[in-house]
Amino acid sequence: MLQTKLLASRSSDSQSDSGRPQGQLSRSEQSLGIPQDDALPVEQTLLILVTMMNQSALAVAVLVASLHMVCRAAADTATAADGPWTVPILEIRYFPVTADGKKIDINVTSNVGAPLETIRGKCDRMTKEAMTALEEGSRFRAYNNPAAKASIKFEVLATEEYLEPLPRNEKKPKFPDYTKILQREDIRKWVEEKGVKEVWIWGYHSKDLAPWESNMASPFGDISNSDRDPQDLPILKKTYTVYHYNYERDTSEAVHNHIHQIEAVMRHHGRELWGIFEGKKGAWRAGNCHFPPNAEHDYDWTNKRFVDSDIEDWRPEGFGKMKRINCDTWDGDGLKWFVYWMRSIPGADNGLTYKGRPLTNWWIYMGDYDLAVGKKVGLVER
């Protein structure tokens, strides 16, 4: 049979560089089935070489696949951090009714006694209007750029209705029992399986029962416009926020709840940079829920006093282009002020920088709180 040499210049009385006698096979050679004898059949030598090449090719393929997965994951995270985000909603309504079932029972609500169908229709309208206002508000500087895209989209997955009073919290009788309300809906299924991020409750604010405007349940802690009781909502694997509206009021007050939630979250996670965005009393920049740039007191949305403001060109370093504004800029309307203010929050493609680093899309904290906090996205790119 034709013979060949796989290993060259072996000598039984000399040592190799590795310290083993020349002619003695290494462990890797032995694992490939190379016999101690120098001479191997051509066929076996080729098989060994092919095996080694295949192993190398497999290793390269695994490395390339791993790098691809890492790059893809990084790209997916970057895309997810840019938005837009869809916020699925579970809507719950509590309508305590009179004995005939035709009217809201004013003896329970203290201030609402209209026909059930009237209040039901009002809630339908306010839900749609609130969703629209919040989506419109997430369009960065749309007052100057009509093509600006929304960073947030809302979707109601289900609406549950109960013709009964809100259950009361036995430990805090002036507040609803939110745990009981949510457990009745099997909230774990809605949040962890169906992706619900917000629960919108339509109820009432009576003389002896007060709602929390916003309340968060999160594995990262409760950051909301509530007393931040860690036990008043079921804590799940994913974050969700409960908004409790009062159907005695209107859409503006419902959106008002969301504005305060934005403030609570951004003041916690934005700290200094968010402080620069808001400004302070007497030196407002973008202002906040209660204080437009020209405000002199809380809820001062109809103030005719003119001020020079850079709210439409806000930047974190220095000042943007100043514009003379007063309440006419938002038609002296509270809801329109909320939309105008939200459009000033750095959103998609904002092009702003801070200390040489681009600002992120801050709406991620409303659109995907778990990603924002879990991945430490921050207000500035790392």
C-alpha positions as CSV (number, residue, x, y, z in Angstrom):
1,M,0.0,0.0,0.0
2,L,1.2,3.5,-0.9
3,Q,2.7,5.2,2.2
4,T,3.2,8.9,3.3
5,K,4.7,10.9,6.2
6,L,2.4,12.9,8.4
7,L,5.1,14.0,10.9
8,A,8.5,15.1,9.7
9,S,12.0,14.4,11.1
10,R,11.2,12.3,14.1
11,S,14.1,11.0,16.0
12,S,13.8,8.5,18.9
13,D,16.8,9.9,20.7
14,S,16.0,13.7,20.6
15,Q,13.4,16.0,22.3
16,S,10.8,18.3,20.6
17,D,10.4,22.0,21.5
18,S,7.3,21.0,23.6
19,G,9.4,18.8,25.8
20,R,8.0,15.4,24.6
21,P,10.2,12.9,22.7
22,Q,10.1,13.4,19.0
23,G,8.1,10.6,17.5
24,Q,5.7,10.6,20.5
25,L,2.2,11.8,19.5
26,S,0.5,14.7,21.1
27,R,-2.9,14.3,22.8
28,S,-4.6,16.1,19.9
29,E,-3.0,13.8,17.4
30,Q,-3.9,10.7,19.5
31,S,-7.5,12.0,19.7
32,L,-7.6,12.1,15.9
33,G,-6.6,8.5,15.7
34,I,-3.0,9.0,14.5
35,P,-1.1,5.8,15.2
36,Q,2.4,5.9,16.9
37,D,4.0,4.7,13.6
38,D,5.1,7.6,11.4
39,A,3.8,6.0,8.2
40,L,0.1,6.4,7.4
41,P,-2.0,5.4,4.5
42,V,-2.8,8.3,2.2
43,E,-6.5,7.8,2.6
44,Q,-6.2,8.0,6.4
45,T,-4.0,11.0,6.2
46,L,-6.5,12.8,4.0
47,L,-9.3,11.9,6.3
48,I,-7.5,13.3,9.3
49,L,-6.7,16.5,7.4
50,V,-10.4,16.9,6.3
51,T,-11.5,16.2,9.9
52,M,-9.2,19.0,11.1
53,M,-10.4,21.4,8.4
54,N,-14.1,20.6,9.2
55,Q,-13.5,21.2,12.9
56,S,-11.9,24.6,12.1
57,A,-14.7,25.5,9.7
58,L,-17.3,24.6,12.3
59,A,-15.5,26.7,14.9
60,V,-15.5,29.7,12.5
61,A,-19.1,29.1,11.7
62,V,-20.1,29.1,15.3
63,L,-18.1,32.3,16.0
64,V,-19.7,34.0,13.0
65,A,-23.2,33.0,14.1
66,S,-22.5,34.2,17.7
67,L,-21.2,37.5,16.4
68,H,-24.3,37.8,14.2
69,M,-26.6,37.1,17.2
70,V,-24.8,39.7,19.3
71,C,-24.9,42.3,16.6
72,R,-28.6,41.5,15.9
73,A,-29.5,41.8,19.6
74,A,-27.6,45.1,19.8
75,A,-29.4,46.4,16.7
76,D,-32.8,45.2,18.0
77,T,-32.1,47.0,21.3
78,A,-31.2,50.1,19.5
79,T,-34.3,50.0,17.4
80,A,-36.5,49.2,20.4
81,A,-34.9,52.2,22.2
82,D,-35.9,54.5,19.3
83,G,-39.6,53.7,19.1
84,P,-42.4,54.0,18.2
85,W,-43.9,52.0,21.0
86,T,-47.4,50.6,21.3
87,V,-49.0,50.8,24.7
88,P,-51.8,48.1,25.1
89,I,-54.5,49.2,27.5
90,L,-57.0,47.3,29.7
91,E,-59.9,49.6,30.4
92,I,-62.2,49.0,33.4
93,R,-65.3,51.0,34.2
94,Y,-67.3,51.1,37.5
95,F,-70.8,52.5,37.2
96,P,-72.8,52.3,40.4
97,V,-76.4,52.5,39.3
98,T,-79.8,53.1,40.8
99,A,-82.2,50.3,41.5
100,D,-83.8,50.6,38.1
101,G,-80.4,50.4,36.4
102,K,-80.9,53.5,34.4
103,K,-78.9,56.2,36.2
104,I,-75.6,56.6,38.0
105,D,-76.4,56.5,41.7
106,I,-75.5,60.0,43.0
107,N,-75.8,58.7,46.6
108,V,-72.6,56.7,45.8
109,T,-70.7,59.1,43.6
110,S,-71.7,62.3,45.4
111,N,-71.6,64.3,42.2
112,V,-72.7,62.2,39.2
113,G,-76.3,61.2,38.7
114,A,-76.7,61.3,34.9
115,P,-78.3,58.5,32.9
116,L,-76.0,55.4,32.5
117,E,-76.0,55.7,28.7
118,T,-74.8,59.3,28.9
119,I,-71.9,58.5,31.2
120,R,-71.0,55.4,29.2
121,G,-70.9,57.4,26.0
122,K,-68.9,60.1,27.7
123,C,-66.3,57.5,28.7
124,D,-66.2,56.2,25.2
125,R,-65.5,59.7,23.9
126,M,-62.9,60.6,26.6
127,T,-61.0,57.4,26.1
128,K,-60.6,58.2,22.4
129,E,-59.7,61.8,23.0
130,A,-57.2,61.0,25.6
131,M,-55.5,58.5,23.4
132,T,-55.4,61.0,20.6
133,A,-54.0,63.8,22.8
134,L,-51.2,61.6,24.2
135,E,-50.2,60.3,20.7
136,E,-50.2,63.8,19.3
137,G,-48.2,65.0,22.2
138,S,-45.5,62.5,21.5
139,R,-44.8,64.0,18.0
140,F,-41.6,66.0,18.7
141,R,-42.1,69.7,17.8
142,A,-45.0,68.9,15.5
143,Y,-46.0,72.6,15.9
144,N,-43.0,73.3,13.6
145,N,-42.8,70.0,11.8
146,P,-46.1,68.7,10.5
147,A,-44.4,65.4,9.4
148,A,-43.2,64.6,12.9
149,K,-44.1,61.0,13.8
150,A,-45.7,59.9,17.1
151,S,-43.4,58.0,19.5
152,I,-46.4,56.4,21.3
153,K,-49.5,54.6,20.0
154,F,-52.3,53.3,22.2
155,E,-54.5,50.3,21.8
156,V,-57.4,49.2,24.0
157,L,-57.3,45.4,24.2
158,A,-60.5,45.1,26.2
159,T,-63.1,47.1,28.2
160,E,-64.7,45.6,31.3
161,E,-67.7,47.2,32.9
162,Y,-69.3,46.7,36.3
163,L,-72.6,48.3,37.4
164,E,-71.5,48.5,41.0
165,P,-69.5,50.8,43.3
166,L,-65.7,50.7,43.4
167,P,-64.5,48.2,46.1
168,R,-62.9,50.0,49.1
169,N,-59.4,49.3,50.5
170,E,-60.0,48.0,54.1
171,K,-56.7,49.4,55.3
172,K,-57.2,52.7,53.6
173,P,-61.0,53.1,53.4
174,K,-60.8,56.5,51.5
175,F,-59.2,54.7,48.6
176,P,-60.3,52.0,46.2
177,D,-59.0,48.5,46.6
178,Y,-56.9,48.3,43.5
179,T,-55.6,44.9,44.2
180,K,-59.2,43.5,44.3
181,I,-60.1,45.4,41.1
182,L,-57.1,44.0,39.3
183,Q,-57.2,40.4,40.6
184,R,-60.8,40.3,39.4
185,E,-59.5,40.8,35.9
186,D,-56.6,38.3,36.3
187,I,-54.1,41.1,35.8
188,R,-51.2,38.7,35.6
189,K,-52.6,37.2,32.4
190,W,-53.2,40.7,30.8
191,V,-49.7,42.0,31.7
192,E,-47.4,39.1,31.4
193,E,-49.1,37.2,28.6
194,K,-51.0,39.9,26.6
195,G,-48.6,42.8,27.1
196,V,-50.8,45.3,28.8
197,K,-48.8,48.3,30.0
198,E,-51.5,50.5,31.2
199,V,-54.8,50.0,33.1
200,W,-57.4,52.8,32.6
201,I,-60.1,52.9,35.3
202,W,-63.1,55.1,34.8
203,G,-64.7,55.8,38.2
204,Y,-65.7,58.7,40.4
205,H,-64.2,60.9,43.1
206,S,-66.8,61.1,45.9
207,K,-66.8,63.0,49.1
208,D,-65.4,60.0,50.9
209,L,-63.5,58.1,48.1
210,A,-60.5,59.5,46.3
211,P,-58.6,57.9,43.4
212,W,-54.9,57.9,42.7
213,E,-54.3,59.8,39.5
214,S,-51.5,57.3,38.6
215,N,-50.0,54.3,40.3
216,M,-47.2,52.0,39.1
217,A,-46.5,48.3,39.8
218,S,-43.0,47.4,38.7
219,P,-40.1,45.0,39.5
220,F,-38.1,48.3,39.6
221,G,-40.3,50.0,42.2
222,D,-43.2,52.4,42.1
223,I,-42.5,55.7,40.5
224,S,-45.9,57.4,40.2
225,N,-48.2,60.2,41.4
226,S,-49.4,58.2,44.4
227,D,-48.3,57.5,47.9
228,R,-46.1,54.7,46.3
229,D,-47.4,52.0,48.6
230,P,-45.5,48.9,47.6
231,Q,-48.5,46.7,48.5
232,D,-51.5,48.4,46.9
233,L,-51.0,46.7,43.5
234,P,-50.0,43.2,42.4
235,I,-46.3,43.3,41.5
236,L,-45.6,41.2,38.4
237,K,-42.6,40.4,36.2
238,K,-43.5,43.3,34.0
239,T,-44.3,47.0,34.7
240,Y,-47.8,48.4,34.3
241,T,-49.3,51.7,35.3
242,V,-52.8,52.3,36.6
243,Y,-54.6,55.6,35.8
244,H,-57.8,56.3,37.6
245,Y,-60.1,58.9,35.9
246,N,-63.1,60.7,37.2
247,Y,-66.0,60.7,34.7
248,E,-67.5,63.7,36.4
249,R,-64.6,65.7,34.8
250,D,-63.5,65.6,31.1
251,T,-60.6,64.6,28.8
252,S,-58.3,67.4,30.0
253,E,-58.3,66.0,33.5
254,A,-57.7,62.5,32.3
255,V,-54.6,63.6,30.3
256,H,-53.6,65.7,33.3
257,N,-53.1,62.4,35.2
258,H,-50.7,61.3,32.5
259,I,-48.7,64.6,32.6
260,H,-48.1,64.1,36.3
261,Q,-47.0,60.6,35.7
262,I,-44.5,61.8,33.0
263,E,-43.2,64.3,35.6
264,A,-42.8,61.7,38.3
265,V,-40.9,59.3,36.1
266,M,-38.7,61.9,34.4
267,R,-37.9,63.7,37.6
268,H,-36.8,60.4,39.1
269,H,-34.8,59.1,36.1
270,G,-33.8,62.5,34.5
271,R,-32.9,64.4,37.6
272,E,-30.6,67.3,36.6
273,L,-31.3,67.1,32.9
274,W,-35.0,67.0,33.4
275,G,-34.6,70.0,35.7
276,I,-32.9,71.9,32.9
277,F,-35.9,71.0,30.7
278,E,-38.5,72.3,33.1
279,G,-36.7,75.3,34.5
280,K,-37.9,76.7,37.8
281,K,-40.4,79.3,39.0
282,G,-39.5,82.7,37.7
283,A,-37.2,81.1,35.2
284,W,-39.2,78.5,33.4
285,R,-37.9,76.8,30.3
286,A,-40.5,74.3,29.0
287,G,-42.4,74.5,32.3
288,N,-44.6,71.6,33.5
289,C,-48.1,70.5,33.9
290,H,-49.3,73.3,36.1
291,F,-46.9,76.0,35.0
292,P,-46.5,77.2,31.4
293,P,-43.4,79.4,30.8
294,N,-45.5,82.5,31.5
295,A,-47.3,81.1,34.6
296,E,-47.4,83.0,37.9
297,H,-49.3,80.3,39.9
298,D,-50.6,76.8,39.6
299,Y,-53.0,75.9,36.7
300,D,-52.2,79.3,35.1
301,W,-53.1,78.1,31.6
302,T,-55.0,81.3,30.6
303,N,-52.4,83.9,31.5
304,K,-52.2,86.7,28.9
305,R,-48.8,87.9,30.1
306,F,-46.1,87.7,27.4
307,V,-42.7,86.2,28.0
308,D,-39.7,85.3,25.8
309,S,-39.4,81.5,25.8
310,D,-37.3,78.9,24.0
311,I,-39.8,76.1,24.7
312,E,-40.0,75.5,20.9
313,D,-36.3,75.3,20.5
314,W,-35.2,74.0,23.9
315,R,-31.7,72.6,24.2
316,P,-29.9,71.4,27.4
317,E,-26.8,73.6,26.9
318,G,-27.4,77.3,26.5
319,F,-30.6,78.7,25.1
320,G,-32.5,78.0,21.9
321,K,-34.3,80.6,19.8
322,M,-36.6,82.8,21.9
323,K,-40.2,83.3,20.9
324,R,-42.7,85.6,22.5
325,I,-45.6,83.6,23.9
326,N,-48.6,83.8,26.1
327,C,-51.7,81.6,26.6
328,D,-52.9,82.4,23.0
329,T,-50.1,80.1,21.8
330,W,-52.3,77.2,23.1
331,D,-55.6,79.0,22.8
332,G,-55.8,79.4,26.6
333,D,-56.9,75.7,26.8
334,G,-55.5,73.4,29.4
335,L,-55.6,70.3,27.2
336,K,-54.0,72.1,24.3
337,W,-51.3,73.3,26.7
338,F,-50.6,69.6,27.7
339,V,-50.2,68.6,24.0
340,Y,-48.0,71.6,23.2
341,W,-45.8,70.9,26.3
342,M,-45.5,67.2,25.5
343,R,-44.4,68.0,22.0
344,S,-41.4,69.8,23.5
345,I,-40.1,66.6,25.2
346,P,-37.1,65.2,23.2
347,G,-38.6,62.5,21.0
348,A,-37.7,60.7,17.8
349,D,-34.9,62.2,15.7
350,N,-34.6,65.1,18.1
351,G,-31.0,65.9,17.1
352,L,-30.1,67.3,20.5
353,T,-26.9,66.7,22.4
354,Y,-25.7,67.1,26.0
355,K,-22.0,67.3,26.8
356,G,-21.2,66.0,23.4
357,R,-23.6,63.0,23.5
358,P,-26.9,62.7,21.6
359,L,-30.2,62.7,23.6
360,T,-32.3,59.6,23.5
361,N,-36.0,59.4,22.7
362,W,-37.3,60.2,26.2
363,W,-40.7,58.7,25.4
364,I,-39.2,55.3,25.9
365,Y,-40.0,55.8,29.6
366,M,-43.7,55.9,28.7
367,G,-43.6,53.4,25.9
368,D,-41.3,50.6,27.3
369,Y,-40.4,51.3,30.9
370,D,-38.9,47.9,31.5
371,L,-36.5,48.4,28.6
372,A,-35.6,51.9,29.6
373,V,-34.8,51.0,33.2
374,G,-33.6,47.4,32.7
375,K,-31.1,48.4,29.9
376,K,-30.3,51.7,31.6
377,V,-31.1,53.6,28.4
378,G,-31.0,57.0,30.1
379,L,-31.7,60.4,28.7
380,V,-28.4,60.6,26.9
381,E,-26.8,57.9,24.8
382,R,-23.9,56.1,26.5
